[in-house]
Amino acid sequence: MPSMTMTEKILARRDAVQPGDNIWVNADVLMTHDVCGPGTIGIFKQHFGKDAKVWDRKKVVIIPDHYIFTADKMANRNVDVLRQFAAEQDLPYYYDVGTDRYKGVCHIALPEEGHTRPGEVLFGTDSHICTAGAFGEFATGIGNTDAGFIMGAGKLWVKVPPTMRFVFHGELPPYLMAKDLILAAIGDIGCDGATYRAMEFDGDGVYALNIEERMTLCNMVIEAGGKNGVIAPDKITLDYVNSRNKSGQPYTPVHTDAGAKFDFEKVYDVTKLQPVVAKPHSPDNRAFVSEVSGTKLDRAYIGSCTGGKLTDFRAAAKILKDKTVKIDTFVVPATTEIAKALKTEMCDGQTLEEVFLAAGAKIGEPSCAACLGGPSDTFGRLNTPISCISTTNRNFPGRMGHKEARVYLASPLTVAASAVAGAIADPREYLV
C-alpha cells in the first residue's frame, strides 16, 4: 500500500486513497447547533420523512451555543426546534440550555464530553469544527444539506484533500501562544492559501503545546481556506481522550506514513517569532504587535473557541494580576466547566475570577457570546463602530456585530496587555 498522510489514512480506513479521489466516508459523529440545527433537521425530514429516525442516535450531538442568552424570539425558537427534535429522536447527547447539561461552545464541549477521538471522522455544521483535528481526527465543517443527508444516511461523499505540512521547531518563548503561530502561518499563505487542503502541524514546538493550544492551531485552518487541520496523537492527546471517553468508545490512532507526499511544506523556528496580530478586516492581514503598538482601542475581548479555554485565561491572568484595565474588557469562558474552573484555579493567591474582576473586567456566561455578533442583546456585542482587540478567530466586517467596527485578532497575552495599556501593546512589556 502506498504511503499516505494522516488525513488520507483516516478517510481511506482500509483502502488506499490519494488526493482528488471521491469516496464515501462514514461519519463517526455529526454535530450541529442552534444556528444550523433547525435547517439541518428540516432537510433531514424533507428527504427521509417526517417520522424518520436518525441513522445512529448515539452519533448525533446537538450543542446550542451561539445565540443563547438572549430575548430574541427567533433565536429562542431555534432552541425550541432542537429541544423537540432531541425528544422525538431520544438523543442522549443533547446539551440543553437552562439545564445542568448545558455546556457552551460546541468546539470545546465536544472534547470535554468525550466526542473527539483519534482516527475518527467528525462532521459539523460549523466551519470551526476543524478544532477537533488536534485530537488526530478528520474534522470538517459542512452545510445544512450535507448534514441533513448524514443525519439519515450516516455517510457523505468526500473528495480527499492534499495535505500541507507546517513544522514548528524550537522552545516557545513565554510571550508567544498558539494564536501567534497560526496567525503567522495564515499571514504567510493568505486566506485562500490552503483552500480544500489539509493543514498538518508537526515539530517539537507543536508537541510541547498542551491539548488546548493544539486546538487553537487547528481551529483557525479554515481562515486559510483549509478543509481540515490535524496533529498526530501522542501521549498528551491519548491521556486527555482516555480521561474523557465516557462511553468507552474504541478508537484507532493513525499517523502519517514515512514517505507520504505533501502538497506544501513550511518550517518555522518559534524562537525567532514575535507576537502577532491580524489587523482589520481579515485574519491574513498580519502584523507584528511591535508594528502596531500604540493603536488606540475601545474594547478588549477574551473568549471564544480560540480564546476562552483555561490555558487562555491562565495566560491573561499573568498579565492582569494586580493591574487595572483602561478599556472595557470582557472575559467569556467557552464552557460551563471552564467557568467553574475560573472560581478555583489560582494565580498568585487569587482565583482567576478574582484576578479578572479586580482588574475591572466583566465576566460573561459560557457561550459564543460576541464572537458572532448575534441579536442586539447578546453579551458584549459591538453595537457601535469601535475598535476591539479580541482572542476570537475572525475579524471580517460585521463579524462581531457592527460592519464598521475594527477588530484586531491576537493571543490572550497580547489582548490582556492591550487591555491594561488601552492600546495595542506587546506582552513582552508586561511579563517578568
C-alpha positions as CSV (number, residue, x, y, z in Angstrom):
1,M,0.0,0.0,0.0
2,P,1.4,3.5,-0.9
3,S,2.4,5.9,1.8
4,M,-0.3,8.2,3.0
5,T,-0.8,11.3,5.2
6,M,-2.9,11.2,8.3
7,T,-5.9,12.7,6.6
8,E,-5.7,10.3,3.7
9,K,-5.4,7.3,6.1
10,I,-8.4,8.4,8.2
11,L,-10.6,8.8,5.1
12,A,-9.3,5.7,3.5
13,R,-10.0,3.5,6.5
14,R,-8.8,0.2,5.0
15,D,-8.2,1.1,1.4
16,A,-5.6,3.3,-0.3
17,V,-6.6,6.7,-1.5
18,Q,-4.9,9.7,-3.0
19,P,-5.7,13.4,-3.1
20,G,-8.5,14.1,-5.5
21,D,-10.3,10.8,-5.0
22,N,-14.0,11.0,-4.4
23,I,-15.1,8.4,-1.8
24,W,-18.0,7.6,0.6
25,V,-16.9,8.4,4.1
26,N,-18.8,7.0,7.2
27,A,-19.4,9.6,9.9
28,D,-18.4,8.7,13.5
29,V,-20.0,11.8,14.9
30,L,-22.3,14.5,13.5
31,M,-22.6,17.8,15.4
32,T,-25.0,20.6,14.9
33,H,-26.0,23.7,17.0
34,D,-28.7,26.3,17.3
35,V,-27.7,28.3,14.2
36,C,-27.7,25.4,11.7
37,G,-29.6,22.7,13.6
38,P,-33.1,23.7,12.6
39,G,-32.2,23.9,8.9
40,T,-30.4,20.5,9.1
41,I,-33.4,18.9,10.8
42,G,-35.7,20.4,8.2
43,I,-33.7,18.9,5.3
44,F,-33.5,15.5,7.1
45,K,-37.3,15.4,7.5
46,Q,-37.9,16.6,4.0
47,H,-35.8,13.9,2.3
48,F,-36.1,11.0,4.8
49,G,-39.6,11.5,6.0
50,K,-41.2,13.5,8.9
51,D,-41.2,10.3,11.1
52,A,-37.7,9.1,10.1
53,K,-35.1,8.2,12.7
54,V,-31.5,9.3,12.6
55,W,-29.0,6.8,11.4
56,D,-27.5,6.4,14.8
57,R,-28.9,8.3,17.8
58,K,-25.6,7.9,19.7
59,K,-23.6,9.6,17.0
60,V,-25.7,12.8,16.7
61,V,-24.5,15.5,19.1
62,I,-26.5,18.8,19.4
63,I,-25.0,21.7,21.3
64,P,-26.8,25.0,21.4
65,D,-24.1,27.7,21.9
66,H,-24.3,30.7,19.6
67,Y,-27.5,32.8,20.3
68,I,-28.3,31.5,23.8
69,F,-28.6,34.2,26.4
70,T,-31.0,36.5,24.5
71,A,-34.6,37.5,24.5
72,D,-34.7,37.3,20.7
73,K,-37.8,35.3,19.8
74,M,-36.3,33.7,16.6
75,A,-33.2,32.7,18.5
76,N,-35.3,31.1,21.2
77,R,-37.4,29.4,18.6
78,N,-34.3,27.7,17.2
79,V,-33.5,26.2,20.5
80,D,-37.2,25.0,20.8
81,V,-36.8,23.2,17.5
82,L,-33.6,21.4,18.7
83,R,-35.3,20.5,22.0
84,Q,-38.3,19.0,20.3
85,F,-36.2,17.0,17.8
86,A,-33.9,15.6,20.6
87,A,-37.0,14.4,22.4
88,E,-38.5,12.8,19.3
89,Q,-35.3,11.0,18.5
90,D,-34.4,10.2,22.1
91,L,-30.9,11.7,21.6
92,P,-28.6,11.1,24.5
93,Y,-26.2,13.9,23.5
94,Y,-28.4,17.0,23.5
95,Y,-26.9,19.6,25.8
96,D,-30.0,21.8,26.5
97,V,-29.9,25.5,27.5
98,G,-31.2,26.2,31.0
99,T,-30.3,22.7,32.4
100,D,-27.4,21.2,34.2
101,R,-26.4,19.6,30.9
102,Y,-25.8,22.9,29.1
103,K,-22.1,23.1,28.1
104,G,-21.3,26.2,26.0
105,V,-19.1,26.5,22.8
106,C,-19.5,23.3,20.8
107,H,-15.8,23.1,19.8
108,I,-14.7,22.9,23.4
109,A,-17.7,21.0,24.7
110,L,-17.1,18.2,22.2
111,P,-13.8,17.1,23.6
112,E,-14.9,17.8,27.2
113,E,-17.7,15.4,26.7
114,G,-15.6,12.7,25.0
115,H,-16.8,13.1,21.4
116,T,-13.4,13.6,19.8
117,R,-11.2,10.6,19.3
118,P,-8.1,9.8,17.2
119,G,-8.7,8.2,13.8
120,E,-12.4,9.1,13.6
121,V,-14.4,11.3,11.2
122,L,-16.3,14.3,12.7
123,F,-18.7,16.4,10.6
124,G,-20.2,19.5,12.0
125,T,-22.4,22.4,10.8
126,D,-19.8,24.9,11.9
127,S,-16.6,25.9,10.0
128,H,-14.5,25.8,13.1
129,I,-15.3,22.1,13.8
130,C,-11.8,21.6,12.4
131,T,-10.7,22.4,16.0
132,A,-11.0,18.7,16.7
133,G,-8.1,17.9,14.4
134,A,-6.0,18.5,17.5
135,F,-7.1,15.0,18.6
136,G,-5.8,13.3,15.5
137,E,-9.1,13.0,13.7
138,F,-10.6,14.3,10.4
139,A,-12.9,17.1,11.4
140,T,-14.5,19.4,8.9
141,G,-17.4,21.8,8.6
142,I,-20.4,21.1,6.3
143,G,-23.6,22.8,5.3
144,N,-27.1,22.0,6.4
145,T,-27.8,20.0,3.2
146,D,-24.9,17.6,3.8
147,A,-25.6,17.4,7.5
148,G,-29.3,16.5,6.8
149,F,-28.1,13.7,4.5
150,I,-25.6,12.4,7.1
151,M,-28.4,12.5,9.7
152,G,-30.3,10.0,7.7
153,A,-27.6,8.0,5.9
154,G,-24.6,8.2,8.2
155,K,-22.1,8.9,5.4
156,L,-21.0,11.6,3.0
157,W,-19.4,11.8,-0.5
158,V,-16.0,13.5,0.1
159,K,-13.1,14.5,-2.1
160,V,-9.7,13.6,-0.5
161,P,-7.7,16.8,0.1
162,P,-4.0,17.1,-0.5
163,T,-2.0,17.9,2.7
164,M,0.1,20.9,3.5
165,R,2.7,20.5,6.3
166,F,3.6,23.2,8.8
167,V,6.5,22.4,11.1
168,F,7.2,24.5,14.2
169,H,10.6,23.8,15.8
170,G,12.1,25.2,19.0
171,E,11.1,26.1,22.5
172,L,8.2,28.5,22.5
173,P,9.1,31.8,24.3
174,P,6.8,32.8,27.2
175,Y,5.4,35.7,25.3
176,L,4.0,33.5,22.4
177,M,1.0,31.3,22.2
178,A,-0.5,29.0,19.6
179,K,-2.6,32.0,18.3
180,D,0.7,33.7,17.3
181,L,1.8,30.6,15.4
182,I,-1.4,30.2,13.4
183,L,-1.7,33.9,12.6
184,A,1.9,33.8,11.3
185,A,1.1,30.8,9.1
186,I,-2.1,32.4,7.8
187,G,-0.3,35.6,7.1
188,D,2.2,33.7,5.0
189,I,-0.2,31.7,2.8
190,G,-3.2,34.0,2.8
191,C,-6.9,33.3,3.4
192,D,-7.1,31.2,0.4
193,G,-3.7,29.5,0.6
194,A,-5.0,26.2,2.0
195,T,-8.3,26.1,0.0
196,Y,-9.6,22.5,0.2
197,R,-6.3,21.2,1.7
198,A,-5.5,19.6,4.9
199,M,-3.1,21.5,7.2
200,E,-1.0,19.1,9.2
201,F,1.1,20.5,12.1
202,D,4.3,18.9,13.3
203,G,7.6,19.6,15.1
204,D,8.8,19.7,18.7
205,G,7.3,23.2,19.1
206,V,3.8,21.7,18.4
207,Y,4.2,18.7,20.6
208,A,5.4,20.9,23.5
209,L,1.9,22.5,23.4
210,N,-0.9,21.3,25.7
211,I,-4.1,20.0,24.1
212,E,-5.9,23.3,24.4
213,E,-3.2,25.2,22.5
214,R,-3.2,22.5,19.8
215,M,-6.9,23.1,19.4
216,T,-6.2,26.7,18.7
217,L,-3.8,25.8,15.9
218,C,-6.3,23.5,14.2
219,N,-9.3,25.8,14.9
220,M,-8.1,28.5,12.5
221,V,-7.1,26.4,9.5
222,I,-10.5,27.4,8.0
223,E,-9.3,31.0,8.0
224,A,-6.8,29.9,5.4
225,G,-9.4,28.0,3.4
226,G,-8.4,24.7,4.9
227,K,-10.6,21.6,4.7
228,N,-9.2,20.3,8.0
229,G,-6.4,20.7,10.4
230,V,-4.7,17.8,12.1
231,I,-2.0,16.9,14.6
232,A,-0.8,13.4,15.1
233,P,-1.8,12.0,18.5
234,D,0.8,11.5,21.2
235,K,0.7,10.7,24.9
236,I,-0.8,14.2,25.7
237,T,-3.6,13.5,23.3
238,L,-4.3,10.0,24.4
239,D,-4.3,10.9,28.1
240,Y,-6.9,13.6,27.5
241,V,-9.1,11.4,25.3
242,N,-9.0,8.5,27.6
243,S,-9.9,10.6,30.6
244,R,-12.9,12.0,28.7
245,N,-14.1,8.9,26.7
246,K,-17.1,8.3,29.0
247,S,-18.7,5.8,26.6
248,G,-15.6,3.7,26.3
249,Q,-15.8,4.0,22.5
250,P,-12.9,2.2,20.9
251,Y,-10.7,4.2,18.5
252,T,-7.6,3.6,16.4
253,P,-5.0,6.3,16.2
254,V,-3.2,6.9,12.9
255,H,0.0,8.6,11.9
256,T,1.4,9.9,8.6
257,D,3.5,7.3,6.9
258,A,7.2,7.8,6.2
259,G,7.5,8.9,2.6
260,A,4.0,10.4,2.4
261,K,3.7,13.3,-0.1
262,F,2.8,16.8,0.9
263,D,1.4,19.5,-1.3
264,F,3.4,22.2,0.5
265,E,5.9,22.4,3.5
266,K,6.8,25.3,5.6
267,V,9.2,25.2,8.6
268,Y,9.3,27.8,11.4
269,D,11.7,28.5,14.2
270,V,9.4,29.6,17.0
271,T,12.3,31.1,19.0
272,K,12.5,33.8,16.2
273,L,8.8,34.7,16.1
274,Q,7.3,37.8,17.6
275,P,3.8,38.4,19.0
276,V,1.4,38.7,16.0
277,V,-1.9,40.5,15.4
278,A,-4.3,40.3,12.4
279,K,-5.4,43.8,11.5
280,P,-8.9,44.6,10.2
281,H,-10.6,43.2,8.2
282,S,-9.0,39.8,7.5
283,P,-7.2,37.1,9.5
284,D,-4.4,37.2,7.0
285,N,-3.8,40.9,7.4
286,R,-0.8,40.1,9.6
287,A,1.4,42.5,11.5
288,F,3.8,42.1,14.4
289,V,2.5,43.7,17.6
290,S,5.6,45.9,17.6
291,E,4.5,47.4,14.3
292,V,1.1,48.5,15.5
293,S,1.9,49.1,19.2
294,G,0.0,52.2,20.5
295,T,-3.0,51.8,18.2
296,K,-5.9,53.1,20.3
297,L,-8.7,50.7,21.4
298,D,-12.1,50.9,22.9
299,R,-12.6,47.3,24.0
300,A,-10.8,44.0,24.7
301,Y,-12.4,40.6,24.4
302,I,-11.0,37.3,25.8
303,G,-13.2,34.4,24.9
304,S,-14.5,32.1,22.1
305,C,-13.2,28.7,20.9
306,T,-9.8,30.2,20.3
307,G,-9.5,32.3,23.4
308,G,-12.0,31.0,26.0
309,K,-10.1,28.0,27.3
310,L,-8.5,27.6,30.7
311,T,-5.0,27.9,29.2
312,D,-6.1,31.2,27.6
313,F,-7.3,32.6,30.9
314,R,-4.2,31.5,32.8
315,A,-2.1,33.4,30.3
316,A,-4.3,36.5,30.5
317,A,-4.3,36.4,34.3
318,K,-0.5,36.5,34.4
319,I,-0.7,40.0,32.9
320,L,-3.9,41.3,34.5
321,K,-2.8,40.3,38.1
322,D,-2.6,43.4,40.2
323,K,-3.3,45.7,37.3
324,T,-6.4,47.7,36.1
325,V,-7.7,47.7,32.6
326,K,-8.1,51.1,30.8
327,I,-10.8,49.9,28.4
328,D,-14.0,47.8,28.6
329,T,-12.7,44.3,28.9
330,F,-14.9,41.2,28.6
331,V,-13.9,37.7,29.8
332,V,-16.2,34.9,28.4
333,P,-15.4,31.2,29.3
334,A,-16.1,28.8,26.5
335,T,-17.9,26.2,28.6
336,T,-19.5,25.8,32.0
337,E,-16.6,23.5,33.0
338,I,-14.2,26.4,32.3
339,A,-16.4,28.9,34.1
340,K,-16.3,26.7,37.2
341,A,-12.5,26.5,37.0
342,L,-12.2,30.3,37.0
343,K,-13.6,30.1,40.5
344,T,-11.0,27.6,41.7
345,E,-7.9,27.9,39.5
346,M,-5.3,30.0,41.4
347,C,-3.0,32.8,40.2
348,D,-0.6,34.1,42.9
349,G,-3.1,33.8,45.8
350,Q,-6.2,34.7,43.9
351,T,-8.6,32.8,41.7
352,L,-8.7,33.6,38.1
353,E,-12.1,35.1,38.5
354,E,-10.9,37.3,41.3
355,V,-7.9,38.5,39.2
356,F,-10.2,39.5,36.3
357,L,-12.8,41.2,38.5
358,A,-10.1,43.1,40.5
359,A,-8.7,44.3,37.2
360,G,-12.0,45.7,36.2
361,A,-13.0,43.1,33.6
362,K,-16.6,41.9,33.1
363,I,-17.3,38.1,33.0
364,G,-19.9,36.7,30.7
365,E,-21.9,33.5,30.6
366,P,-20.3,30.5,28.8
367,S,-21.2,30.7,25.1
368,C,-20.1,32.1,21.8
369,A,-21.3,35.5,23.0
370,A,-19.9,38.4,21.0
371,C,-17.8,36.2,18.6
372,L,-20.6,36.0,16.0
373,G,-22.4,39.2,16.9
374,G,-25.9,37.9,17.1
375,P,-29.0,39.6,18.5
376,S,-28.7,43.1,19.8
377,D,-28.8,42.0,23.4
378,T,-26.1,39.3,23.0
379,F,-23.4,39.8,25.7
380,G,-20.6,42.0,24.6
381,R,-21.9,42.6,21.1
382,L,-20.3,45.5,19.2
383,N,-23.3,47.9,18.6
384,T,-21.1,50.8,17.6
385,P,-18.2,51.1,15.2
386,I,-15.5,50.9,17.9
387,S,-12.0,49.3,17.8
388,C,-11.6,46.0,19.6
389,I,-8.8,43.6,20.2
390,S,-10.0,40.1,20.5
391,T,-9.0,36.4,21.0
392,T,-11.6,35.3,18.5
393,N,-10.9,33.9,15.1
394,R,-12.5,36.2,12.6
395,N,-12.4,40.0,12.0
396,F,-14.4,40.4,8.9
397,P,-16.7,43.5,8.7
398,G,-19.7,42.8,10.8
399,R,-18.4,39.7,12.4
400,M,-18.8,40.9,15.9
401,G,-21.9,42.9,15.3
402,H,-21.1,46.2,13.5
403,K,-19.9,46.3,10.0
404,E,-17.7,49.4,10.6
405,A,-16.1,48.0,13.8
406,R,-12.4,47.5,13.6
407,V,-11.4,44.1,15.1
408,Y,-7.8,43.1,15.8
409,L,-7.1,39.4,16.4
410,A,-4.4,38.4,18.9
411,S,-3.4,36.0,21.6
412,P,-4.8,36.2,25.2
413,L,-1.4,37.5,26.3
414,T,-1.5,40.4,23.7
415,V,-5.2,41.1,24.4
416,A,-4.6,41.3,28.2
417,A,-1.5,43.6,27.7
418,S,-3.6,45.8,25.4
419,A,-6.4,46.0,27.9
420,V,-4.0,47.3,30.5
421,A,-2.5,49.8,28.1
422,G,-5.7,50.9,26.5
423,A,-4.0,50.5,23.2
424,I,-2.3,47.6,21.3
425,A,0.6,46.5,23.5
426,D,3.4,44.0,23.4
427,P,3.0,41.3,26.1
428,R,6.8,41.3,26.5
429,E,6.5,44.6,28.3
430,Y,4.3,43.1,31.0
431,L,5.8,39.7,31.5
432,V,8.6,39.5,34.1
